[in-house]
């Protein structure tokens, strides 16, 4: 491989790897192969292969659930919704799972 081809590949890679605003943290995680396939398939379908975007979506959903659970807990025992009420809340906030194509 000539030096010009190596430089071309390097420039293409650098052009796609733009820094995100707000800073990022690099993580290394281990997942079962089937779960990794699911992430990669969704990343390819929705975000042009960007697995980090899929992970960010999942984290936002977890953060929503944590906030919802903390709010419910603040009401004490009388504030616990039924599973149907919790599902209705998810739908109203646009967080219910959508069927994949």
N, C-alpha and C positions, 0 to 999 in steps of 0.2 A: 504494500500500500504506500503510495507516494505521500510526501509531506503535505501537498496541497489538499488531498482527500481527507487526511487526518484533521487539518485545520477547518475544512468545510464542515465536517461532522461536529467538531467541537463548537463552532459558531452556531450551528443550528440548535444544538442542545442548550447553549447559554441563552439564546434568544427566547426559548420557551420557559426558562426557569426564572421568572421575575419574582422579586421580593414582594411579600404581602405586607400591606399596611398593618401596623400594630405589633409586628414581631411574631415570630413563630418559635415553636419548640420542636426539636427533632426527637421522635420516639421510635423505639424498636420494640415491636410486639410479636408474639408468637400466637398463631391461630391454627385450629384444625384446618386441614387442606380444604375441606368442603366449605367452611366459612370464608376462607380467603377467596375461593372461586366465586362465591356469592358477591363479595365486595367488588372484586375485579369486574364481574359481569355487569353489575349495576353502574360502576364507574364508567365503563365503556359505553353503556347505553345512554346514560344521562349527562356525564361530564367529560366526554372525550377521553376517558381512561384515567381521570384524576381521582385516585383512591382517597386522597386526603379530603376531598370535598364530600365523599360519601361518609367518611368518619365524622366530619364536622356536622353533617346532617344528623347523624345518630346521636352525637353529643348534645346537640340542641334539643332533641327529643327527650333525652335523659334529663337534661336541665329543666325542661318544662315539667316533667313528671315529678322531679324533686321539689320544685316550687309549688306545684299543685298539692303534693302530699304534705308539705310544710304548712300550707294555708289551711288545708282540711284539719290537720292536727291542732292548729291554733284554735279551732272551734270546739275542741274537746270531743267527747263521745257523741254528741248530737250532730256533729258536722260530718260524719262518715257517710259518703254516698254509697248507694247500691252499685253493683257492677253496671247496671243499665244506665244509672245517672252518670257514672264516670265515663262511660262510652259516649253518652250524649254531650258531655263537656268536651271530650276530645273532638267530636264532630263539629261542635260550635266554634272551637278554636282552630279548626282546620288541621287537626293533628291525627285524624283517623287514618289508618293504613289504606292506601289506594292499591287497587289490584294492578299488578304489572301486566304489561302487554305480552 
